[in-house]
Amino acid sequence: MTGMTTRSCPCGLPQAYDQCCGRYHLGAAAPTAEALMRSRYSAFVKRDEGYLLRTWHPRTRPARVEFDPGMRWTGLEILGTGDGSAFHTTGSVTFRASFRGGSLHERSRFERVAGAWVYVDGEFLDQ
């Protein structure tokens, strides 16, 4: 069991997964848009469809999340944030998510729904 708690989080922060994004995947609320974005990246790494759908805005949520079986996420870099703190109702996070063979550069938009941060949509950059 100690192997689970010492494994670093996929989101790139130095904490163990259980103390970082893992707690959000289990139901704790992400306090900021950036924390939610990091936890959603980790959910893509772990293929946690339930968490991704729960944290997707009802207005833009797909029926399901399609995972590419060949996709291997390799890292996350946060390039910038706009608002998205405990004092805001909207926020944005610009990031680069690397995968084997390339990277995805996106600015994601987040809003609060019933007090909880959710992903609304994203705009691809450098395309």
N, C-alpha and C positions, 0 to 999 in steps of 0.2 A: 504493500500500500504506500510505502514511503516514496516509491518511484513516481506515483501520481502527483504528490505534493511538491516534489523538487523539480519537476519538469517546468522549464520556463514557458511563459505564455506565448502563443503564436503571434500575438499583436505586437511583440517587440519590446514591451516594458520588462524590466528586470524581475518582476515578481513571478512566483509560481502560478501556473494556470488556475489552480483552485482559489488563490487569493486575488486573482485579477479577473479575467473575463469569465472564468468558470462560475463564479458566484452570480454573475448576471444571467448566465445560461440556466442556472438553477432557480432563478426567480427574483433576485435582488434588482432594484431599479438602478439603471445607469444614471449617475448624477449630472452628466454633461453630454452634449452632442458628441464630443470627441470620444468619451468613454463608450457611448453606444456604438459609434463607428468602429472603434477598435474591437468591441465585442462581436459585432456583426462580421468583421473580417475573420476573427477566430472561429465564428460559427461556420463560415464558408470553408475554412481549413478543416474543421471537424465534421462538415456536412450535416449540420444541425438544422434541418429544414423547419422544425417546429419553432425554434427561437427566431429564425429569420422572418417567418410569417407573423409571429407575435409582435415583432418590433418593426413591422412595415405599416405605413399609414393605410387605414382602411380604404381611402380614396384611390390609392395607387397599387395596392397589394395584388399580386398575381394569385391564381388559384393554387399554384405550387411552384417550388423552386427546382429548376432543372440543374443538376450538377453534371459537369463534363467529367466522365470517368478518368480521362487522361490528364486533367488539370492538377498540377501540384503547385500550390501557393508557397512562395519562398521568403516573403518578407513584406513588411508594411512600413512606409515612411509617411509621417504626417507633415505636410508642407505648409499648412496654414489653417487657421480657424477664424470664423466670424461669429460673434455672439455665442450662443449655445451654452452659456453657464447656467447656474442655478437661478439666476435673476432674469433669464430670457425665456421667451416662448418659441423662438425660432433660432436656427443656427445653421452654419455651413462648415464643412470640413473638406479641405483640398488634400488629396493624398495620392501616393503612388503605391500600388499593390503589385509586387513582383511575383511572377510565376515562371516556372521552367520554360524558357524560350521567349520571354518578353515581360511587359509590364502594362498595367492599366492605370492611367492618370485621370482622375475624376474629381469633380467638385460635387459633393453630396449635400442635399438640403434635408434638414430635420425640423420637426415641429413637435410641440407637446400635445398629446391627446390624453385627456383625463389626468393631467399632471405628469405623464410618462413620455420620455423622448421616443420618437419613432422616425424611421427613415421615410422620406417623401419620394425623392427621385434624385437622379444625378445627371450631370452634364460631363460628357467625355471631353477631355482636353488633349491637345496635340494630335488630333486625328486627321 
